[in-house]
């Protein structure tokens, strides 16, 4: 089990992540921080927009429901 300690740096709290047999986070990586009610802190690596590089309508899917007519309670 790896153990680290938080410290105050200005108005921020800094937690140093130790290496685990050569495994360690990349430097200059941005993370999304999620604070849970049970005091768990989760770091999720931030990635770019996966749909940002495609051509227009490249990710379009045909509407499988377009030929169905609504009937019953779904008509409001």
mmCIF file as gemmi writes it, N, C-alpha and C atoms, coordinates in Angstrom:
data_model
loop_
_atom_site.group_PDB
_atom_site.id
_atom_site.type_symbol
_atom_site.label_atom_id
_atom_site.label_alt_id
_atom_site.label_comp_id
_atom_site.label_asym_id
_atom_site.label_entity_id
_atom_site.label_seq_id
_atom_site.pdbx_PDB_ins_code
_atom_site.Cartn_x
_atom_site.Cartn_y
_atom_site.Cartn_z
_atom_site.occupancy
_atom_site.B_iso_or_equiv
_atom_site.pdbx_formal_charge
_atom_site.auth_seq_id
_atom_site.auth_asym_id
_atom_site.pdbx_PDB_model_num
ATOM 1 N N . UNK Axp A 1 ? 0.85 -1.176 0 1 0 ? 1 A 1
ATOM 2 C CA . UNK Axp A 1 ? 0 0 0 1 0 ? 1 A 1
ATOM 3 C C . UNK Axp A 1 ? 0.889 1.23 0 1 0 ? 1 A 1
ATOM 4 N N . UNK Axp A 2 ? 0.582 2.148 -0.896 1 0 ? 2 A 1
ATOM 5 C CA . UNK Axp A 2 ? 1.304 3.409 -0.96 1 0 ? 2 A 1
ATOM 6 C C . UNK Axp A 2 ? 0.611 4.43 -0.08 1 0 ? 2 A 1
ATOM 7 N N . UNK Axp A 3 ? 1.394 5.214 0.623 1 0 ? 3 A 1
ATOM 8 C CA . UNK Axp A 3 ? 0.832 6.242 1.505 1 0 ? 3 A 1
ATOM 9 C C . UNK Axp A 3 ? 1.491 7.569 1.156 1 0 ? 3 A 1
ATOM 10 N N . UNK Axp A 4 ? 0.691 8.63 1.141 1 0 ? 4 A 1
ATOM 11 C CA . UNK Axp A 4 ? 1.204 9.971 0.908 1 0 ? 4 A 1
ATOM 12 C C . UNK Axp A 4 ? 0.528 10.914 1.888 1 0 ? 4 A 1
ATOM 13 N N . UNK Axp A 5 ? 1.006 12.121 1.956 1 0 ? 5 A 1
ATOM 14 C CA . UNK Axp A 5 ? 0.465 13.093 2.903 1 0 ? 5 A 1
ATOM 15 C C . UNK Axp A 5 ? 0.162 14.387 2.171 1 0 ? 5 A 1
ATOM 16 N N . UNK Axp A 6 ? -0.952 15.015 2.507 1 0 ? 6 A 1
ATOM 17 C CA . UNK Axp A 6 ? -1.308 16.294 1.891 1 0 ? 6 A 1
ATOM 18 C C . UNK Axp A 6 ? -0.587 17.431 2.613 1 0 ? 6 A 1
ATOM 19 N N . UNK Axp A 7 ? -0.384 18.521 1.873 1 0 ? 7 A 1
ATOM 20 C CA . UNK Axp A 7 ? 0.22 19.706 2.481 1 0 ? 7 A 1
ATOM 21 C C . UNK Axp A 7 ? -0.426 20.945 1.878 1 0 ? 7 A 1
ATOM 22 N N . UNK Axp A 8 ? -0.394 22.018 2.622 1 0 ? 8 A 1
ATOM 23 C CA . UNK Axp A 8 ? -0.972 23.28 2.176 1 0 ? 8 A 1
ATOM 24 C C . UNK Axp A 8 ? 0.087 24.067 1.415 1 0 ? 8 A 1
ATOM 25 N N . UNK Axp A 9 ? -0.291 24.546 0.22 1 0 ? 9 A 1
ATOM 26 C CA . UNK Axp A 9 ? 0.598 25.395 -0.579 1 0 ? 9 A 1
ATOM 27 C C . UNK Axp A 9 ? -0.235 26.576 -1.05 1 0 ? 9 A 1
ATOM 28 N N . UNK Axp A 10 ? -0.071 27.698 -0.383 1 0 ? 10 A 1
ATOM 29 C CA . UNK Axp A 10 ? -0.911 28.863 -0.661 1 0 ? 10 A 1
ATOM 30 C C . UNK Axp A 10 ? -2.333 28.562 -0.204 1 0 ? 10 A 1
ATOM 31 N N . UNK Axp A 11 ? -3.312 28.665 -1.128 1 0 ? 11 A 1
ATOM 32 C CA . UNK Axp A 11 ? -4.693 28.345 -0.773 1 0 ? 11 A 1
ATOM 33 C C . UNK Axp A 11 ? -5.111 26.98 -1.306 1 0 ? 11 A 1
ATOM 34 N N . UNK Axp A 12 ? -4.13 26.235 -1.845 1 0 ? 12 A 1
ATOM 35 C CA . UNK Axp A 12 ? -4.411 24.907 -2.397 1 0 ? 12 A 1
ATOM 36 C C . UNK Axp A 12 ? -3.851 23.82 -1.496 1 0 ? 12 A 1
ATOM 37 N N . UNK Axp A 13 ? -4.444 22.642 -1.584 1 0 ? 13 A 1
ATOM 38 C CA . UNK Axp A 13 ? -3.928 21.465 -0.913 1 0 ? 13 A 1
ATOM 39 C C . UNK Axp A 13 ? -3.225 20.622 -1.966 1 0 ? 13 A 1
ATOM 40 N N . UNK Axp A 14 ? -1.979 20.244 -1.697 1 0 ? 14 A 1
ATOM 41 C CA . UNK Axp A 14 ? -1.171 19.476 -2.645 1 0 ? 14 A 1
ATOM 42 C C . UNK Axp A 14 ? -0.993 18.069 -2.103 1 0 ? 14 A 1
ATOM 43 N N . UNK Axp A 15 ? -1.213 17.07 -2.983 1 0 ? 15 A 1
ATOM 44 C CA . UNK Axp A 15 ? -0.974 15.681 -2.628 1 0 ? 15 A 1
ATOM 45 C C . UNK Axp A 15 ? -0.003 15.126 -3.658 1 0 ? 15 A 1
ATOM 46 N N . UNK Axp A 16 ? 1.144 14.661 -3.213 1 0 ? 16 A 1
ATOM 47 C CA . UNK Axp A 16 ? 2.15 14.093 -4.105 1 0 ? 16 A 1
ATOM 48 C C . UNK Axp A 16 ? 1.828 12.619 -4.308 1 0 ? 16 A 1
ATOM 49 N N . UNK Axp A 17 ? 1.786 12.176 -5.577 1 0 ? 17 A 1
ATOM 50 C CA . UNK Axp A 17 ? 1.495 10.785 -5.885 1 0 ? 17 A 1
ATOM 51 C C . UNK Axp A 17 ? 2.803 10.02 -6.056 1 0 ? 17 A 1
ATOM 52 N N . UNK Axp A 18 ? 3.056 9.032 -5.2 1 0 ? 18 A 1
ATOM 53 C CA . UNK Axp A 18 ? 4.318 8.301 -5.293 1 0 ? 18 A 1
ATOM 54 C C . UNK Axp A 18 ? 4.318 7.303 -6.448 1 0 ? 18 A 1
ATOM 55 N N . UNK Axp A 19 ? 5.519 6.94 -6.911 1 0 ? 19 A 1
ATOM 56 C CA . UNK Axp A 19 ? 5.68 5.933 -7.953 1 0 ? 19 A 1
ATOM 57 C C . UNK Axp A 19 ? 5.462 4.547 -7.337 1 0 ? 19 A 1
ATOM 58 N N . UNK Axp A 20 ? 4.899 3.634 -8.118 1 0 ? 20 A 1
ATOM 59 C CA . UNK Axp A 20 ? 4.669 2.264 -7.664 1 0 ? 20 A 1
ATOM 60 C C . UNK Axp A 20 ? 5.404 1.322 -8.615 1 0 ? 20 A 1
ATOM 61 N N . UNK Axp A 21 ? 6.644 0.968 -8.27 1 0 ? 21 A 1
ATOM 62 C CA . UNK Axp A 21 ? 7.467 0.082 -9.096 1 0 ? 21 A 1
ATOM 63 C C . UNK Axp A 21 ? 7.572 0.607 -10.53 1 0 ? 21 A 1
ATOM 64 N N . UNK Axp A 22 ? 7.817 1.891 -10.667 1 0 ? 22 A 1
ATOM 65 C CA . UNK Axp A 22 ? 7.981 2.5 -11.985 1 0 ? 22 A 1
ATOM 66 C C . UNK Axp A 22 ? 6.699 3.03 -12.598 1 0 ? 22 A 1
ATOM 67 N N . UNK Axp A 23 ? 5.537 2.656 -12.078 1 0 ? 23 A 1
ATOM 68 C CA . UNK Axp A 23 ? 4.267 3.179 -12.594 1 0 ? 23 A 1
ATOM 69 C C . UNK Axp A 23 ? 3.989 4.502 -11.904 1 0 ? 23 A 1
ATOM 70 N N . UNK Axp A 24 ? 3.709 5.508 -12.696 1 0 ? 24 A 1
ATOM 71 C CA . UNK Axp A 24 ? 3.378 6.817 -12.139 1 0 ? 24 A 1
ATOM 72 C C . UNK Axp A 24 ? 2.602 7.609 -13.165 1 0 ? 24 A 1
ATOM 73 N N . UNK Axp A 25 ? 1.848 8.617 -12.714 1 0 ? 25 A 1
ATOM 74 C CA . UNK Axp A 25 ? 1.095 9.453 -13.647 1 0 ? 25 A 1
ATOM 75 C C . UNK Axp A 25 ? 2.036 10.261 -14.534 1 0 ? 25 A 1
ATOM 76 N N . UNK Axp A 26 ? 1.581 10.587 -15.735 1 0 ? 26 A 1
ATOM 77 C CA . UNK Axp A 26 ? 2.358 11.427 -16.642 1 0 ? 26 A 1
ATOM 78 C C . UNK Axp A 26 ? 2.447 12.842 -16.085 1 0 ? 26 A 1
ATOM 79 N N . UNK Axp A 27 ? 3.543 13.506 -16.382 1 0 ? 27 A 1
ATOM 80 C CA . UNK Axp A 27 ? 3.644 14.901 -15.946 1 0 ? 27 A 1
ATOM 81 C C . UNK Axp A 27 ? 2.876 15.796 -16.909 1 0 ? 27 A 1
ATOM 82 N N . UNK Axp A 28 ? 2.428 16.912 -16.433 1 0 ? 28 A 1
ATOM 83 C CA . UNK Axp A 28 ? 1.64 17.896 -17.184 1 0 ? 28 A 1
ATOM 84 C C . UNK Axp A 28 ? 0.312 17.342 -17.704 1 0 ? 28 A 1
ATOM 85 N N . UNK Axp A 29 ? -0.191 16.291 -17.105 1 0 ? 29 A 1
ATOM 86 C CA . UNK Axp A 29 ? -1.494 15.713 -17.467 1 0 ? 29 A 1
ATOM 87 C C . UNK Axp A 29 ? -2.576 16.449 -16.69 1 0 ? 29 A 1
ATOM 88 N N . UNK Axp A 30 ? -3.652 16.84 -17.357 1 0 ? 30 A 1
ATOM 89 C CA . UNK Axp A 30 ? -4.781 17.453 -16.668 1 0 ? 30 A 1
ATOM 90 C C . UNK Axp A 30 ? -5.732 16.36 -16.208 1 0 ? 30 A 1
ATOM 91 N N . UNK Axp A 31 ? -6.333 16.553 -15.047 1 0 ? 31 A 1
ATOM 92 C CA . UNK Axp A 31 ? -7.263 15.59 -14.474 1 0 ? 31 A 1
ATOM 93 C C . UNK Axp A 31 ? -8.564 16.274 -14.101 1 0 ? 31 A 1
ATOM 94 N N . UNK Axp A 32 ? -9.64 15.546 -14.19 1 0 ? 32 A 1
ATOM 95 C CA . UNK Axp A 32 ? -10.923 15.981 -13.647 1 0 ? 32 A 1
ATOM 96 C C . UNK Axp A 32 ? -10.98 15.425 -12.229 1 0 ? 32 A 1
ATOM 97 N N . UNK Axp A 33 ? -11.274 16.27 -11.261 1 0 ? 33 A 1
ATOM 98 C CA . UNK Axp A 33 ? -11.283 15.867 -9.866 1 0 ? 33 A 1
ATOM 99 C C . UNK Axp A 33 ? -12.731 15.672 -9.42 1 0 ? 33 A 1
ATOM 100 N N . UNK Axp A 34 ? -13.01 14.507 -8.815 1 0 ? 34 A 1
ATOM 101 C CA . UNK Axp A 34 ? -14.346 14.194 -8.332 1 0 ? 34 A 1
ATOM 102 C C . UNK Axp A 34 ? -14.255 13.93 -6.839 1 0 ? 34 A 1
ATOM 103 N N . UNK Axp A 35 ? -14.946 14.75 -6.043 1 0 ? 35 A 1
ATOM 104 C CA . UNK Axp A 35 ? -15.017 14.557 -4.601 1 0 ? 35 A 1
ATOM 105 C C . UNK Axp A 35 ? -16.312 13.814 -4.277 1 0 ? 35 A 1
ATOM 106 N N . UNK Axp A 36 ? -16.219 12.673 -3.6 1 0 ? 36 A 1
ATOM 107 C CA . UNK Axp A 36 ? -17.394 11.879 -3.249 1 0 ? 36 A 1
ATOM 108 C C . UNK Axp A 36 ? -17.801 12.146 -1.808 1 0 ? 36 A 1
ATOM 109 N N . UNK Axp A 37 ? -19.056 11.816 -1.495 1 0 ? 37 A 1
ATOM 110 C CA . UNK Axp A 37 ? -19.57 12.021 -0.135 1 0 ? 37 A 1
ATOM 111 C C . UNK Axp A 37 ? -18.818 11.194 0.904 1 0 ? 37 A 1
ATOM 112 N N . UNK Axp A 38 ? -18.237 10.054 0.493 1 0 ? 38 A 1
ATOM 113 C CA . UNK Axp A 38 ? -17.499 9.214 1.435 1 0 ? 38 A 1
ATOM 114 C C . UNK Axp A 38 ? -16.034 9.634 1.565 1 0 ? 38 A 1
ATOM 115 N N . UNK Axp A 39 ? -15.733 10.868 1.147 1 0 ? 39 A 1
ATOM 116 C CA . UNK Axp A 39 ? -14.412 11.493 1.232 1 0 ? 39 A 1
ATOM 117 C C . UNK Axp A 39 ? -13.388 10.862 0.293 1 0 ? 39 A 1
ATOM 118 N N . UNK Axp A 40 ? -13.845 10.106 -0.71 1 0 ? 40 A 1
ATOM 119 C CA . UNK Axp A 40 ? -12.965 9.573 -1.736 1 0 ? 40 A 1
ATOM 120 C C . UNK Axp A 40 ? -12.711 10.657 -2.772 1 0 ? 40 A 1
ATOM 121 N N . UNK Axp A 41 ? -11.472 10.769 -3.224 1 0 ? 41 A 1
ATOM 122 C CA . UNK Axp A 41 ? -11.103 11.707 -4.283 1 0 ? 41 A 1
ATOM 123 C C . UNK Axp A 41 ? -10.694 10.874 -5.487 1 0 ? 41 A 1
ATOM 124 N N . UNK Axp A 42 ? -11.345 11.101 -6.624 1 0 ? 42 A 1
ATOM 125 C CA . UNK Axp A 42 ? -11.047 10.369 -7.841 1 0 ? 42 A 1
ATOM 126 C C . UNK Axp A 42 ? -10.461 11.323 -8.868 1 0 ? 42 A 1
ATOM 127 N N . UNK Axp A 43 ? -9.347 10.92 -9.481 1 0 ? 43 A 1
ATOM 128 C CA . UNK Axp A 43 ? -8.728 11.697 -10.542 1 0 ? 43 A 1
ATOM 129 C C . UNK Axp A 43 ? -8.962 10.969 -11.856 1 0 ? 43 A 1
ATOM 130 N N . UNK Axp A 44 ? -9.591 11.644 -12.816 1 0 ? 44 A 1
ATOM 131 C CA . UNK Axp A 44 ? -9.873 11.067 -14.126 1 0 ? 44 A 1
ATOM 132 C C . UNK Axp A 44 ? -9.071 11.844 -15.16 1 0 ? 44 A 1
ATOM 133 N N . UNK Axp A 45 ? -8.192 11.164 -15.924 1 0 ? 45 A 1
ATOM 134 C CA . UNK Axp A 45 ? -7.421 11.895 -16.934 1 0 ? 45 A 1
ATOM 135 C C . UNK Axp A 45 ? -8.345 12.6 -17.919 1 0 ? 45 A 1
ATOM 136 N N . UNK Axp A 46 ? -8.086 13.881 -18.161 1 0 ? 46 A 1
ATOM 137 C CA . UNK Axp A 46 ? -8.886 14.667 -19.097 1 0 ? 46 A 1
ATOM 138 C C . UNK Axp A 46 ? -8.413 14.375 -20.51 1 0 ? 46 A 1
ATOM 139 N N . UNK Axp A 47 ? -9.351 14.095 -21.403 1 0 ? 47 A 1
ATOM 140 C CA . UNK Axp A 47 ? -9.007 13.826 -22.796 1 0 ? 47 A 1
ATOM 141 C C . UNK Axp A 47 ? -9.661 14.88 -23.676 1 0 ? 47 A 1
ATOM 142 N N . UNK Axp A 48 ? -9.185 14.97 -24.894 1 0 ? 48 A 1
ATOM 143 C CA . UNK Axp A 48 ? -9.778 15.895 -25.862 1 0 ? 48 A 1
ATOM 144 C C . UNK Axp A 48 ? -11.128 15.379 -26.332 1 0 ? 48 A 1
ATOM 145 N N . UNK Axp A 49 ? -11.82 16.181 -27.106 1 0 ? 49 A 1
ATOM 146 C CA . UNK Axp A 49 ? -13.116 15.804 -27.65 1 0 ? 49 A 1
ATOM 147 C C . UNK Axp A 49 ? -12.936 14.658 -28.638 1 0 ? 49 A 1
ATOM 148 N N . UNK Axp A 50 ? -13.474 13.451 -28.34 1 0 ? 50 A 1
ATOM 149 C CA . UNK Axp A 50 ? -13.28 12.32 -29.256 1 0 ? 50 A 1
ATOM 150 C C . UNK Axp A 50 ? -14.005 12.502 -30.589 1 0 ? 50 A 1
ATOM 151 N N . UNK Axp A 51 ? -14.967 13.411 -30.666 1 0 ? 51 A 1
ATOM 152 C CA . UNK Axp A 51 ? -15.709 13.656 -31.893 1 0 ? 51 A 1
ATOM 153 C C . UNK Axp A 51 ? -15.231 14.918 -32.606 1 0 ? 51 A 1
ATOM 154 N N . UNK Axp A 52 ? -14.181 15.55 -32.103 1 0 ? 52 A 1
ATOM 155 C CA . UNK Axp A 52 ? -13.727 16.825 -32.64 1 0 ? 52 A 1
ATOM 156 C C . UNK Axp A 52 ? -13.052 16.744 -33.997 1 0 ? 52 A 1
ATOM 157 N N . UNK Axp A 53 ? -12.48 15.605 -34.375 1 0 ? 53 A 1
ATOM 158 C CA . UNK Axp A 53 ? -11.716 15.536 -35.611 1 0 ? 53 A 1
ATOM 159 C C . UNK Axp A 53 ? -12.45 14.933 -36.786 1 0 ? 53 A 1
ATOM 160 N N . UNK Axp A 54 ? -13.689 14.549 -36.626 1 0 ? 54 A 1
ATOM 161 C CA . UNK Axp A 54 ? -14.411 13.882 -37.698 1 0 ? 54 A 1
ATOM 162 C C . UNK Axp A 54 ? -14.996 14.837 -38.717 1 0 ? 54 A 1
ATOM 163 N N . UNK Axp A 55 ? -15.378 14.27 -39.839 1 0 ? 55 A 1
ATOM 164 C CA . UNK Axp A 55 ? -16.064 15.039 -40.873 1 0 ? 55 A 1
ATOM 165 C C . UNK Axp A 55 ? -17.507 15.289 -40.448 1 0 ? 55 A 1
ATOM 166 N N . UNK Axp A 56 ? -18.143 16.275 -41.047 1 0 ? 56 A 1
ATOM 167 C CA . UNK Axp A 56 ? -19.531 16.577 -40.714 1 0 ? 56 A 1
ATOM 168 C C . UNK Axp A 56 ? -20.408 15.366 -41.011 1 0 ? 56 A 1
ATOM 169 N N . UNK Axp A 57 ? -21.24 14.988 -40.06 1 0 ? 57 A 1
ATOM 170 C CA . UNK Axp A 57 ? -22.184 13.87 -40.126 1 0 ? 57 A 1
ATOM 171 C C . UNK Axp A 57 ? -21.498 12.505 -40.118 1 0 ? 57 A 1
ATOM 172 N N . UNK Axp A 58 ? -20.229 12.448 -39.801 1 0 ? 58 A 1
ATOM 173 C CA . UNK Axp A 58 ? -19.526 11.168 -39.761 1 0 ? 58 A 1
ATOM 174 C C . UNK Axp A 58 ? -20.07 10.259 -38.667 1 0 ? 58 A 1
ATOM 175 N N . UNK Axp A 59 ? -20.517 10.843 -37.573 1 0 ? 59 A 1
ATOM 176 C CA . UNK Axp A 59 ? -21.007 10.058 -36.441 1 0 ? 59 A 1
ATOM 177 C C . UNK Axp A 59 ? -22.53 9.978 -36.415 1 0 ? 59 A 1
ATOM 178 N N . UNK Axp A 60 ? -23.18 10.274 -37.523 1 0 ? 60 A 1
ATOM 179 C CA . UNK Axp A 60 ? -24.636 10.245 -37.607 1 0 ? 60 A 1
ATOM 180 C C . UNK Axp A 60 ? -25.125 8.799 -37.651 1 0 ? 60 A 1
ATOM 181 N N . UNK Axp A 61 ? -26.189 8.532 -36.911 1 0 ? 61 A 1
ATOM 182 C CA . UNK Axp A 61 ? -26.825 7.217 -36.97 1 0 ? 61 A 1
ATOM 183 C C . UNK Axp A 61 ? -28.255 7.392 -37.455 1 0 ? 61 A 1
ATOM 184 N N . UNK Axp A 62 ? -28.679 6.514 -38.326 1 0 ? 62 A 1
ATOM 185 C CA . UNK Axp A 62 ? -30.028 6.562 -38.867 1 0 ? 62 A 1
ATOM 186 C C . UNK Axp A 62 ? -31.033 6.371 -37.731 1 0 ? 62 A 1
ATOM 187 N N . UNK Axp A 63 ? -32.109 7.122 -37.775 1 0 ? 63 A 1
ATOM 188 C CA . UNK Axp A 63 ? -33.158 7.008 -36.768 1 0 ? 63 A 1
ATOM 189 C C . UNK Axp A 63 ? -33.95 5.734 -37.027 1 0 ? 63 A 1
ATOM 190 N N . UNK Axp A 64 ? -33.789 4.757 -36.151 1 0 ? 64 A 1
ATOM 191 C CA . UNK Axp A 64 ? -34.465 3.46 -36.316 1 0 ? 64 A 1
ATOM 192 C C . UNK Axp A 64 ? -35.955 3.547 -35.992 1 0 ? 64 A 1
ATOM 193 N N . UNK Axp A 65 ? -36.401 4.632 -35.375 1 0 ? 65 A 1
ATOM 194 C CA . UNK Axp A 65 ? -37.79 4.746 -34.916 1 0 ? 65 A 1
ATOM 195 C C . UNK Axp A 65 ? -38.637 5.621 -35.836 1 0 ? 65 A 1
ATOM 196 N N . UNK Axp A 66 ? -38.071 6.191 -36.89 1 0 ? 66 A 1
ATOM 197 C CA . UNK Axp A 66 ? -38.785 7.187 -37.679 1 0 ? 66 A 1
ATOM 198 C C . UNK Axp A 66 ? -40.03 6.628 -38.379 1 0 ? 66 A 1
ATOM 199 N N . UNK Axp A 67 ? -40.077 5.357 -38.698 1 0 ? 67 A 1
ATOM 200 C CA . UNK Axp A 67 ? -41.223 4.794 -39.407 1 0 ? 67 A 1
ATOM 201 C C . UNK Axp A 67 ? -42.352 4.361 -38.472 1 0 ? 67 A 1
ATOM 202 N N . UNK Axp A 68 ? -42.116 4.363 -37.172 1 0 ? 68 A 1
ATOM 203 C CA . UNK Axp A 68 ? -43.152 3.972 -36.211 1 0 ? 68 A 1
ATOM 204 C C . UNK Axp A 68 ? -44.053 5.161 -35.913 1 0 ? 68 A 1
ATOM 205 N N . UNK Axp A 69 ? -45.328 4.895 -35.772 1 0 ? 69 A 1
ATOM 206 C CA . UNK Axp A 69 ? -46.267 5.961 -35.41 1 0 ? 69 A 1
ATOM 207 C C . UNK Axp A 69 ? -46.587 5.845 -33.929 1 0 ? 69 A 1
ATOM 208 N N . UNK Axp A 70 ? -46.597 6.976 -33.22 1 0 ? 70 A 1
ATOM 209 C CA . UNK Axp A 70 ? -46.891 6.925 -31.783 1 0 ? 70 A 1
ATOM 210 C C . UNK Axp A 70 ? -48.358 6.563 -31.547 1 0 ? 70 A 1
ATOM 211 N N . UNK Axp A 71 ? -48.593 5.776 -30.526 1 0 ? 71 A 1
ATOM 212 C CA . UNK Axp A 71 ? -49.946 5.418 -30.149 1 0 ? 71 A 1
ATOM 213 C C . UNK Axp A 71 ? -49.964 5.162 -28.648 1 0 ? 71 A 1
ATOM 214 N N . UNK Axp A 72 ? -51.045 5.484 -28.037 1 0 ? 72 A 1
ATOM 215 C CA . UNK Axp A 72 ? -51.156 5.273 -26.594 1 0 ? 72 A 1
ATOM 216 C C . UNK Axp A 72 ? -50.673 6.452 -25.79 1 0 ? 72 A 1
ATOM 217 N N . UNK Axp A 73 ? -50.056 6.183 -24.649 1 0 ? 73 A 1
ATOM 218 C CA . UNK Axp A 73 ? -49.699 7.226 -23.681 1 0 ? 73 A 1
ATOM 219 C C . UNK Axp A 73 ? -48.459 8.028 -24.067 1 0 ? 73 A 1
ATOM 220 N N . UNK Axp A 74 ? -47.674 7.61 -25.069 1 0 ? 74 A 1
ATOM 221 C CA . UNK Axp A 74 ? -46.507 8.387 -25.436 1 0 ? 74 A 1
ATOM 222 C C . UNK Axp A 74 ? -46.876 9.665 -26.186 1 0 ? 74 A 1
ATOM 223 N N . UNK Axp A 75 ? -48.134 9.814 -26.583 1 0 ? 75 A 1
ATOM 224 C CA . UNK Axp A 75 ? -48.599 11.055 -27.21 1 0 ? 75 A 1
ATOM 225 C C . UNK Axp A 75 ? -49.075 11.967 -26.096 1 0 ? 75 A 1
ATOM 226 N N . UNK Axp A 76 ? -48.361 13.05 -25.87 1 0 ? 76 A 1
ATOM 227 C CA . UNK Axp A 76 ? -48.743 13.988 -24.806 1 0 ? 76 A 1
ATOM 228 C C . UNK Axp A 76 ? -49.05 15.337 -25.369 1 0 ? 76 A 1
